[in-house]
């Protein structure tokens, strides 16, 4: 499971909205808000989609922490 690094929120969205992102990847806006605020974790495929839709040059690890590796 991956947890979003909250301090990277503005950098990741870079002027785009969570609503726009939810339409692009087909995921609910409320769930994305919870992930991007660090309240919920997500699986690797979703973390990958979030990162690649917004910044195809970055890797998942730049914006997300692998919760399993932290423990």
VOFI-727265 format. One record per atom (N, C-alpha, C, O): x, y, z. Coordinates in steps of 0.2 Angstrom, whole numbers, padded with zeros to 4 digits, always signed. Example, Ala and Ser with C-alpha at 12.3 -4.5 7.8 and 13.67 -1.06 7.14 Angstrom:
<zamis>
+0066-0028+0039/+0062-0022+0039/+0066-0016+0039/+0071-0017+0042/+0064-0011+0035/+0068-0005+0036/+0064+0000+0039/+0067+0006+0040/
</zamis>
This chain:
<zamis>
+0004-0006+0000/+0000+0000+0000/+0004+0006+0000/+0010+0006+0003/+0002+0011-0003/+0006+0018-0004/+0002+0023+0000/-0004+0024-0001/+0006+0027+0003/+0003+0033+0006/+0006+0040+0003/+0012+0040+0002/+0002+0044+0001/+0004+0050-0002/+0008+0055+0003/+0006+0056+0008/+0013+0058+0000/+0017+0063+0004/+0013+0069+0004/+0014+0073-0002/+0010+0071+0009/+0006+0077+0009/+0009+0084+0007/+0006+0088+0004/+0016+0084+0008/+0019+0090+0007/+0020+0091-0001/+0022+0097-0003/+0019+0086-0005/+0020+0086-0012/+0013+0088-0015/+0013+0088-0022/+0008+0089-0012/+0001+0090-0015/+0001+0095-0020/-0001+0094-0026/+0003+0102-0019/+0003+0107-0024/+0007+0105-0030/+0006+0107-0035/+0013+0103-0028/+0018+0101-0034/+0015+0096-0038/+0016+0096-0044/+0012+0091-0036/+0009+0085-0040/+0003+0088-0044/+0003+0087-0050/-0001+0092-0041/-0007+0094-0045/-0005+0100-0050/-0008+0100-0055/+0000+0104-0048/+0002+0109-0053/-0003+0113-0056/-0003+0113-0063/-0008+0115-0053/-0013+0119-0055/-0020+0116-0058/-0025+0119-0059/-0019+0109-0058/-0025+0105-0060/-0029+0104-0053/-0027+0104-0048/-0035+0102-0054/-0040+0100-0049/-0040+0093-0047/-0039+0089-0052/-0042+0091-0041/-0044+0084-0040/-0050+0081-0044/-0050+0076-0046/-0054+0086-0045/-0060+0084-0049/-0058+0082-0056/-0060+0077-0059/-0053+0086-0059/-0051+0084-0066/-0047+0077-0066/-0048+0073-0070/-0043+0076-0061/-0039+0070-0060/-0044+0064-0060/-0043+0059-0063/-0049+0065-0056/-0054+0060-0055/-0057+0058-0061/-0059+0052-0063/-0059+0062-0066/-0062+0061-0072/-0057+0057-0077/-0058+0053-0080/-0050+0060-0076/-0045+0057-0081/-0044+0049-0079/-0043+0045-0083/-0044+0048-0073/-0042+0041-0071/-0048+0036-0069/-0047+0030-0068/-0054+0040-0069/-0060+0036-0067/-0061+0033-0060/-0063+0028-0059/-0059+0038-0056/-0059+0036-0048/-0063+0042-0045/-0063+0047-0047/-0066+0040-0039/-0071+0045-0036/-0067+0051-0033/-0061+0050-0031/-0069+0057-0034/-0066+0063-0031/-0065+0062-0024/-0059+0064-0021/-0070+0060-0020/-0069+0060-0013/-0063+0055-0011/-0060+0056-0006/-0063+0049-0014/-0058+0044-0013/-0051+0047-0014/-0046+0046-0010/-0050+0051-0020/-0044+0054-0021/-0042+0060-0016/-0036+0060-0014/-0047+0064-0014/-0045+0069-0009/-0043+0065-0003/-0038+0067+0000/-0046+0060-0001/-0043+0056+0005/-0036+0053+0004/-0032+0053+0009/-0035+0051-0002/-0028+0048-0003/-0023+0054-0003/-0018+0054+0000/-0025+0060-0007/-0020+0065-0007/-0019+0069-0001/-0014+0073+0000/-0024+0068+0004/-0023+0071+0010/-0020+0067+0015/-0019+0069+0021/-0018+0061+0013/-0014+0056+0018/-0019+0052+0022/-0016+0049+0027/-0025+0053+0022/-0030+0049+0026/-0030+0042+0024/-0031+0038+0029/-0030+0040+0018/-0031+0034+0016/-0024+0032+0012/-0021+0036+0009/-0023+0025+0011/-0018+0023+0007/-0021+0020+0001/-0027+0020+0000/-0017+0018-0004/-0020+0016-0010/-0015+0010-0013/-0009+0010-0011/-0017+0006-0018/-0013+0001-0021/-0008+0004-0026/-0010+0010-0028/-0003+0000-0028/+0002+0003-0032/-0001+0005-0039/+0001+0010-0042/-0006+0001-0042/-0008+0003-0049/-0012+0010-0048/-0011+0014-0053/-0015+0012-0043/-0018+0018-0042/-0013+0024-0041/-0014+0029-0044/-0008+0022-0037/-0003+0027-0036/+0001+0029-0043/+0002+0034-0044/+0002+0023-0047/+0005+0024-0053/+0001+0029-0058/+0004+0033-0061/-0006+0027-0058/-0010+0031-0062/-0010+0039-0060/-0009+0043-0065/-0010+0040-0054/-0011+0047-0052/-0004+0050-0054/-0005+0056-0056/+0001+0047-0053/+0008+0051-0054/+0009+0051-0062/+0010+0057-0064/+0007+0046-0066/+0009+0047-0073/+0004+0051-0076/+0006+0054-0081/-0002+0052-0074/-0007+0056-0077/-0005+0064-0076/-0005+0068-0081/-0002+0065-0070/+0000+0072-0068/+0007+0074-0070/+0008+0080-0072/+0012+0069-0070/+0019+0070-0072/+0022+0064-0074/+0025+0060-0070/+0022+0063-0080/+0024+0056-0083/+0032+0055-0082/+0034+0050-0083/+0035+0061-0080/+0043+0060-0079/+0045+0058-0072/+0051+0056-0071/+0040+0058-0067/+0041+0056-0060/+0040+0049-0059/+0036+0046-0063/+0043+0046-0054/+0041+0039-0052/+0037+0040-0046/+0036+0045-0042/+0034+0034-0044/+0029+0034-0039/+0032+0036-0032/+0029+0039-0028/+0039+0034-0031/+0042+0035-0025/+0043+0042-0023/+0044+0044-0018/+0043+0046-0028/+0044+0054-0027/+0038+0057-0024/+0039+0061-0020/+0032+0054-0025/+0026+0057-0022/+0023+0052-0017/+0018+0054-0013/+0024+0046-0017/+0021+0041-0012/+0027+0037-0008/+0032+0036-0010/+0025+0036-0002/+0029+0031+0002/+0026+0024+0002/+0020+0024+0003/+0030+0019+0002/+0027+0012+0002/+0027+0011+0009/+0032+0010+0013/+0021+0010+0012/+0019+0009+0019/+0022+0002+0021/+0025+0002+0027/+0023-0003+0017/+0026-0009+0019/+0033-0008+0021/+0036-0012+0025/+0036-0004+0017/+0044-0003+0018/+0045+0001+0024/+0051+0001+0027/+0040+0005+0027/+0041+0009+0032/+0041+0005+0039/+0045+0007+0043/+0037+0000+0039/+0036-0004+0045/+0043-0008+0047/+0043-0012+0052/
</zamis>
